[in-house]
Amino acid sequence: MASGLQGAFALITLAGTIALTVHGLSLQGPIIAAFLASLFLHLDVFYFTRSFWFFFKHLLDPRPPCDLFEPVDTHCRLWLSDLDWNYPRSCDLARYHLWKRNGVFEALKRLGGYTVLGACGTRFRRSIEPFQYFVLRSQVLCWDEKAFYVEQRFITNDGFVRAIFFAKQAIVKTTTTAILKEMGLEHLKSPKPPTHLEHWINFDKECSRSLRREANLD
Protein backbone atom coordinates (compact mmCIF):
# COMPACT_ATOMS: atom_id res chain seq x y z
CA MET A 1 0.00 0.00 0.00
CA ALA A 2 2.79 2.41 0.87
CA SER A 3 4.59 1.86 -2.42
CA GLY A 4 1.27 2.38 -4.23
CA LEU A 5 0.76 5.70 -2.47
CA GLN A 6 4.29 6.77 -3.31
CA GLY A 7 3.85 5.84 -6.96
CA ALA A 8 0.51 7.63 -7.16
CA PHE A 9 2.00 10.76 -5.63
CA ALA A 10 4.91 10.67 -8.09
CA LEU A 11 2.48 10.31 -11.03
CA ILE A 12 0.34 13.19 -9.76
CA THR A 13 3.45 15.35 -9.45
CA LEU A 14 4.53 14.42 -12.97
CA ALA A 15 1.04 15.07 -14.39
CA GLY A 16 0.95 18.45 -12.69
CA THR A 17 4.32 19.36 -14.19
CA ILE A 18 3.16 18.36 -17.70
CA ALA A 19 -0.05 20.35 -17.28
CA LEU A 20 1.89 23.45 -16.28
CA THR A 21 4.22 22.97 -19.23
CA VAL A 22 1.33 22.63 -21.71
CA HIS A 23 -0.22 25.85 -20.44
CA GLY A 24 2.98 27.76 -21.04
CA LEU A 25 3.81 28.42 -17.39
CA SER A 26 7.32 28.56 -15.97
CA LEU A 27 9.09 25.21 -16.36
CA GLN A 28 11.94 25.56 -13.93
CA GLY A 29 10.04 25.54 -10.63
CA PRO A 30 7.70 22.60 -11.39
CA ILE A 31 10.51 20.49 -12.90
CA ILE A 32 12.73 21.03 -9.86
CA ALA A 33 9.80 20.27 -7.54
CA ALA A 34 8.98 17.06 -9.44
CA PHE A 35 12.64 15.99 -9.41
CA LEU A 36 12.97 16.56 -5.66
CA ALA A 37 9.67 14.80 -4.97
CA SER A 38 10.83 11.81 -6.99
CA LEU A 39 14.13 11.65 -5.09
CA PHE A 40 12.31 11.97 -1.77
CA LEU A 41 9.89 9.16 -2.56
CA HIS A 42 11.97 6.65 -4.51
CA LEU A 43 15.26 7.02 -2.62
CA ASP A 44 13.42 6.96 0.72
CA VAL A 45 14.96 10.23 1.91
CA PHE A 46 12.45 10.50 4.76
CA TYR A 47 13.51 7.16 6.28
CA PHE A 48 17.21 8.04 6.18
CA THR A 49 16.48 11.50 7.59
CA ARG A 50 14.72 9.87 10.53
CA SER A 51 17.66 7.49 10.98
CA PHE A 52 20.16 10.33 11.12
CA TRP A 53 17.91 12.18 13.59
CA PHE A 54 17.85 9.11 15.86
CA PHE A 55 21.64 8.87 15.68
CA PHE A 56 22.05 12.59 16.46
CA LYS A 57 19.65 12.42 19.43
CA HIS A 58 21.59 9.56 20.98
CA LEU A 59 24.88 11.44 20.63
CA LEU A 60 23.41 14.10 22.91
CA ASP A 61 21.63 11.73 25.32
CA PRO A 62 23.24 12.10 28.78
CA ARG A 63 21.38 9.21 30.43
CA PRO A 64 23.35 6.20 31.67
CA PRO A 65 22.59 2.81 30.08
CA CYS A 66 19.43 1.08 31.22
CA ASP A 67 19.10 -2.54 32.33
CA LEU A 68 19.50 -5.17 29.58
CA PHE A 69 15.93 -6.43 30.09
CA GLU A 70 14.31 -3.03 30.56
CA PRO A 71 11.65 -2.20 27.95
CA VAL A 72 12.62 0.85 25.89
CA ASP A 73 9.87 3.05 24.42
CA THR A 74 10.29 4.78 21.08
CA HIS A 75 7.65 7.43 20.37
CA CYS A 76 6.43 7.25 16.79
CA ARG A 77 3.84 8.45 14.34
CA LEU A 78 2.66 6.33 11.42
CA TRP A 79 3.77 8.10 8.25
CA LEU A 80 2.47 7.06 4.84
CA SER A 81 5.81 5.42 4.06
CA ASP A 82 5.39 3.08 7.07
CA LEU A 83 2.00 1.59 6.27
CA ASP A 84 1.36 -2.17 6.42
CA TRP A 85 4.40 -4.17 5.32
CA ASN A 86 6.74 -1.27 6.18
CA TYR A 87 6.12 -1.69 9.93
CA PRO A 88 9.54 -3.42 10.27
CA ARG A 89 11.28 -0.18 9.28
CA SER A 90 9.97 1.52 12.41
CA CYS A 91 11.20 -1.52 14.32
CA ASP A 92 14.72 -1.03 12.88
CA LEU A 93 14.92 2.45 14.39
CA ALA A 94 13.41 1.30 17.68
CA ARG A 95 15.96 -1.53 18.00
CA TYR A 96 18.77 0.97 17.42
CA HIS A 97 17.23 2.97 20.28
CA LEU A 98 17.14 -0.21 22.40
CA TRP A 99 20.79 -1.13 21.75
CA LYS A 100 21.95 2.41 22.46
CA ARG A 101 20.00 2.63 25.72
CA ASN A 102 21.00 -0.75 27.16
CA GLY A 103 24.70 -0.47 26.23
CA VAL A 104 24.88 -3.31 23.69
CA PHE A 105 25.73 -0.90 20.86
CA GLU A 106 28.81 0.47 22.63
CA ALA A 107 29.96 -3.03 23.65
CA LEU A 108 29.69 -4.15 20.02
CA LYS A 109 31.78 -1.18 18.88
CA ARG A 110 34.54 -2.03 21.34
CA LEU A 111 34.54 -5.67 20.21
CA GLY A 112 34.55 -4.79 16.51
CA GLY A 113 31.21 -6.53 15.92
CA TYR A 114 27.83 -5.51 14.60
CA THR A 115 24.28 -6.81 14.32
CA VAL A 116 22.05 -7.79 11.41
CA LEU A 117 18.41 -8.83 11.30
CA GLY A 118 18.55 -12.61 11.01
CA ALA A 119 14.81 -13.31 11.05
CA CYS A 120 11.57 -11.58 11.96
CA GLY A 121 7.86 -12.16 12.33
CA THR A 122 4.86 -9.89 12.79
CA ARG A 123 1.47 -10.55 14.34
CA PHE A 124 -1.02 -7.88 13.22
CA ARG A 125 -4.05 -7.31 15.46
CA ARG A 126 -5.57 -3.96 14.53
CA SER A 127 -4.61 -1.25 12.06
CA ILE A 128 -2.80 1.93 13.01
CA GLU A 129 -4.22 4.85 11.10
CA PRO A 130 -2.07 7.19 8.99
CA PHE A 131 -0.39 9.87 11.15
CA GLN A 132 -1.63 8.18 14.35
CA TYR A 133 0.71 8.40 17.36
CA PHE A 134 1.93 5.17 18.97
CA VAL A 135 4.68 3.82 21.21
CA LEU A 136 6.99 1.10 19.96
CA ARG A 137 8.09 -0.82 23.06
CA SER A 138 11.21 -2.96 22.54
CA GLN A 139 12.53 -5.55 24.97
CA VAL A 140 15.21 -8.25 24.98
CA LEU A 141 13.53 -11.56 25.89
CA CYS A 142 16.38 -14.06 25.60
CA TRP A 143 19.47 -14.97 23.61
CA ASP A 144 21.69 -17.78 22.40
CA GLU A 145 25.37 -17.65 21.46
CA LYS A 146 24.68 -16.09 18.05
CA ALA A 147 21.68 -13.77 18.53
CA PHE A 148 19.47 -11.71 20.81
CA TYR A 149 15.71 -12.21 20.51
CA VAL A 150 13.67 -9.03 20.81
CA GLU A 151 9.95 -8.39 21.19
CA GLN A 152 8.55 -5.08 19.88
CA ARG A 153 4.99 -3.96 20.59
CA PHE A 154 3.03 -1.28 18.72
CA ILE A 155 0.89 0.37 21.43
CA THR A 156 -1.56 3.21 20.78
CA ASN A 157 -2.87 5.77 23.28
CA ASP A 158 -5.77 3.51 24.26
CA GLY A 159 -3.24 0.95 25.56
CA PHE A 160 -4.13 -1.59 22.88
CA VAL A 161 -1.28 -3.61 21.33
CA ARG A 162 -1.93 -3.12 17.60
CA ALA A 163 0.86 -5.41 16.41
CA ILE A 164 3.74 -7.40 17.84
CA PHE A 165 7.06 -7.93 16.09
CA PHE A 166 9.72 -10.51 16.91
CA ALA A 167 13.30 -10.01 15.78
CA LYS A 168 16.29 -12.33 15.78
CA GLN A 169 19.16 -9.85 16.06
CA ALA A 170 22.11 -11.87 14.81
CA ILE A 171 25.59 -10.96 16.05
CA VAL A 172 28.47 -10.76 13.57
CA LYS A 173 32.23 -10.99 14.35
CA THR A 174 31.62 -11.65 18.05
CA THR A 175 29.16 -13.48 20.32
CA THR A 176 26.50 -12.63 22.85
CA THR A 177 28.75 -14.14 25.55
CA ALA A 178 31.55 -11.72 24.65
CA ILE A 179 29.11 -8.79 24.59
CA LEU A 180 27.74 -9.59 28.04
CA LYS A 181 31.27 -9.98 29.40
CA GLU A 182 32.22 -6.60 27.89
CA MET A 183 29.22 -5.08 29.67
CA GLY A 184 30.15 -6.69 33.00
CA LEU A 185 27.14 -9.02 32.79
CA GLU A 186 28.91 -12.35 32.28
CA HIS A 187 26.96 -13.77 35.25
CA LEU A 188 23.65 -13.40 33.38
CA LYS A 189 21.97 -16.45 31.92
CA SER A 190 19.38 -16.24 29.19
CA PRO A 191 15.80 -16.59 30.43
CA LYS A 192 13.73 -19.38 28.96
CA PRO A 193 11.81 -17.94 25.98
CA PRO A 194 8.00 -17.80 26.13
CA THR A 195 6.37 -20.84 24.52
CA HIS A 196 5.26 -19.00 21.38
CA LEU A 197 8.73 -17.52 20.89
CA GLU A 198 10.37 -20.90 21.48
CA HIS A 199 8.24 -22.38 18.69
CA TRP A 200 9.24 -19.52 16.39
CA ILE A 201 12.95 -19.96 17.21
CA ASN A 202 12.69 -23.70 16.49
CA PHE A 203 10.91 -22.95 13.21
CA ASP A 204 13.71 -20.57 12.21
CA LYS A 205 16.41 -23.13 13.05
CA GLU A 206 14.63 -25.93 11.18
CA CYS A 207 14.15 -23.65 8.17
CA SER A 208 17.88 -22.90 8.21
CA ARG A 209 18.74 -26.61 8.41
CA SER A 210 16.36 -27.37 5.54
CA LEU A 211 17.94 -24.74 3.30
CA ARG A 212 21.43 -25.97 4.16
CA ARG A 213 20.46 -29.55 3.24
CA GLU A 214 18.94 -28.29 0.02
CA ALA A 215 22.20 -26.55 -0.86
CA ASN A 216 24.31 -29.57 0.26
CA LEU A 217 26.03 -27.49 2.94
CA ASP A 218 25.62 -30.08 5.70
C-alpha positions as CSV (number, residue, x, y, z in Angstrom):
1,M,0.0,0.0,0.0
2,A,2.8,2.4,0.9
3,S,4.6,1.9,-2.4
4,G,1.3,2.4,-4.2
5,L,0.8,5.7,-2.5
6,Q,4.3,6.8,-3.3
7,G,3.9,5.8,-7.0
8,A,0.5,7.6,-7.2
9,F,2.0,10.8,-5.6
10,A,4.9,10.7,-8.1
11,L,2.5,10.3,-11.0
12,I,0.3,13.2,-9.8
13,T,3.5,15.4,-9.5
14,L,4.5,14.4,-13.0
15,A,1.0,15.1,-14.4
16,G,0.9,18.5,-12.7
17,T,4.3,19.4,-14.2
18,I,3.2,18.4,-17.7
19,A,0.0,20.4,-17.3
20,L,1.9,23.5,-16.3
21,T,4.2,23.0,-19.2
22,V,1.3,22.6,-21.7
23,H,-0.2,25.8,-20.4
24,G,3.0,27.8,-21.0
25,L,3.8,28.4,-17.4
26,S,7.3,28.6,-16.0
27,L,9.1,25.2,-16.4
28,Q,11.9,25.6,-13.9
29,G,10.0,25.5,-10.6
30,P,7.7,22.6,-11.4
31,I,10.5,20.5,-12.9
32,I,12.7,21.0,-9.9
33,A,9.8,20.3,-7.5
34,A,9.0,17.1,-9.4
35,F,12.6,16.0,-9.4
36,L,13.0,16.6,-5.7
37,A,9.7,14.8,-5.0
38,S,10.8,11.8,-7.0
39,L,14.1,11.6,-5.1
40,F,12.3,12.0,-1.8
41,L,9.9,9.2,-2.6
42,H,12.0,6.7,-4.5
43,L,15.3,7.0,-2.6
44,D,13.4,7.0,0.7
45,V,15.0,10.2,1.9
46,F,12.5,10.5,4.8
47,Y,13.5,7.2,6.3
48,F,17.2,8.0,6.2
49,T,16.5,11.5,7.6
50,R,14.7,9.9,10.5
51,S,17.7,7.5,11.0
52,F,20.2,10.3,11.1
53,W,17.9,12.2,13.6
54,F,17.9,9.1,15.9
55,F,21.6,8.9,15.7
56,F,22.1,12.6,16.5
57,K,19.7,12.4,19.4
58,H,21.6,9.6,21.0
59,L,24.9,11.4,20.6
60,L,23.4,14.1,22.9
61,D,21.6,11.7,25.3
62,P,23.2,12.1,28.8
63,R,21.4,9.2,30.4
64,P,23.4,6.2,31.7
65,P,22.6,2.8,30.1
66,C,19.4,1.1,31.2
67,D,19.1,-2.5,32.3
68,L,19.5,-5.2,29.6
69,F,15.9,-6.4,30.1
70,E,14.3,-3.0,30.6
71,P,11.7,-2.2,27.9
72,V,12.6,0.9,25.9
73,D,9.9,3.0,24.4
74,T,10.3,4.8,21.1
75,H,7.6,7.4,20.4
76,C,6.4,7.3,16.8
77,R,3.8,8.4,14.3
78,L,2.7,6.3,11.4
79,W,3.8,8.1,8.2
80,L,2.5,7.1,4.8
81,S,5.8,5.4,4.1
82,D,5.4,3.1,7.1
83,L,2.0,1.6,6.3
84,D,1.4,-2.2,6.4
85,W,4.4,-4.2,5.3
86,N,6.7,-1.3,6.2
87,Y,6.1,-1.7,9.9
88,P,9.5,-3.4,10.3
89,R,11.3,-0.2,9.3
90,S,10.0,1.5,12.4
91,C,11.2,-1.5,14.3
92,D,14.7,-1.0,12.9
93,L,14.9,2.5,14.4
94,A,13.4,1.3,17.7
95,R,16.0,-1.5,18.0
96,Y,18.8,1.0,17.4
97,H,17.2,3.0,20.3
98,L,17.1,-0.2,22.4
99,W,20.8,-1.1,21.8
100,K,22.0,2.4,22.5
101,R,20.0,2.6,25.7
102,N,21.0,-0.8,27.2
103,G,24.7,-0.5,26.2
104,V,24.9,-3.3,23.7
105,F,25.7,-0.9,20.9
106,E,28.8,0.5,22.6
107,A,30.0,-3.0,23.6
108,L,29.7,-4.2,20.0
109,K,31.8,-1.2,18.9
110,R,34.5,-2.0,21.3
111,L,34.5,-5.7,20.2
112,G,34.6,-4.8,16.5
113,G,31.2,-6.5,15.9
114,Y,27.8,-5.5,14.6
115,T,24.3,-6.8,14.3
116,V,22.0,-7.8,11.4
117,L,18.4,-8.8,11.3
118,G,18.6,-12.6,11.0
119,A,14.8,-13.3,11.1
120,C,11.6,-11.6,12.0
121,G,7.9,-12.2,12.3
122,T,4.9,-9.9,12.8
123,R,1.5,-10.6,14.3
124,F,-1.0,-7.9,13.2
125,R,-4.1,-7.3,15.5
126,R,-5.6,-4.0,14.5
127,S,-4.6,-1.2,12.1
128,I,-2.8,1.9,13.0
129,E,-4.2,4.9,11.1
130,P,-2.1,7.2,9.0
131,F,-0.4,9.9,11.2
132,Q,-1.6,8.2,14.4
133,Y,0.7,8.4,17.4
134,F,1.9,5.2,19.0
135,V,4.7,3.8,21.2
136,L,7.0,1.1,20.0
137,R,8.1,-0.8,23.1
138,S,11.2,-3.0,22.5
139,Q,12.5,-5.5,25.0
140,V,15.2,-8.2,25.0
141,L,13.5,-11.6,25.9
142,C,16.4,-14.1,25.6
143,W,19.5,-15.0,23.6
144,D,21.7,-17.8,22.4
145,E,25.4,-17.7,21.5
146,K,24.7,-16.1,18.0
147,A,21.7,-13.8,18.5
148,F,19.5,-11.7,20.8
149,Y,15.7,-12.2,20.5
150,V,13.7,-9.0,20.8
151,E,10.0,-8.4,21.2
152,Q,8.6,-5.1,19.9
153,R,5.0,-4.0,20.6
154,F,3.0,-1.3,18.7
155,I,0.9,0.4,21.4
156,T,-1.6,3.2,20.8
157,N,-2.9,5.8,23.3
158,D,-5.8,3.5,24.3
159,G,-3.2,1.0,25.6
160,F,-4.1,-1.6,22.9
161,V,-1.3,-3.6,21.3
162,R,-1.9,-3.1,17.6
163,A,0.9,-5.4,16.4
164,I,3.7,-7.4,17.8
165,F,7.1,-7.9,16.1
166,F,9.7,-10.5,16.9
167,A,13.3,-10.0,15.8
168,K,16.3,-12.3,15.8
169,Q,19.2,-9.9,16.1
170,A,22.1,-11.9,14.8
171,I,25.6,-11.0,16.1
172,V,28.5,-10.8,13.6
173,K,32.2,-11.0,14.4
174,T,31.6,-11.6,18.1
175,T,29.2,-13.5,20.3
176,T,26.5,-12.6,22.9
177,T,28.7,-14.1,25.6
178,A,31.6,-11.7,24.6
179,I,29.1,-8.8,24.6
180,L,27.7,-9.6,28.0
181,K,31.3,-10.0,29.4
182,E,32.2,-6.6,27.9
183,M,29.2,-5.1,29.7
184,G,30.2,-6.7,33.0
185,L,27.1,-9.0,32.8
186,E,28.9,-12.3,32.3
187,H,27.0,-13.8,35.2
188,L,23.6,-13.4,33.4
189,K,22.0,-16.5,31.9
190,S,19.4,-16.2,29.2
191,P,15.8,-16.6,30.4
192,K,13.7,-19.4,29.0
193,P,11.8,-17.9,26.0
194,P,8.0,-17.8,26.1
195,T,6.4,-20.8,24.5
196,H,5.3,-19.0,21.4
197,L,8.7,-17.5,20.9
198,E,10.4,-20.9,21.5
199,H,8.2,-22.4,18.7
200,W,9.2,-19.5,16.4
201,I,13.0,-20.0,17.2
202,N,12.7,-23.7,16.5
203,F,10.9,-23.0,13.2
204,D,13.7,-20.6,12.2
205,K,16.4,-23.1,13.0
206,E,14.6,-25.9,11.2
207,C,14.1,-23.6,8.2
208,S,17.9,-22.9,8.2
209,R,18.7,-26.6,8.4
210,S,16.4,-27.4,5.5
211,L,17.9,-24.7,3.3
212,R,21.4,-26.0,4.2
213,R,20.5,-29.6,3.2
214,E,18.9,-28.3,0.0
215,A,22.2,-26.5,-0.9
216,N,24.3,-29.6,0.3
217,L,26.0,-27.5,2.9
218,D,25.6,-30.1,5.7
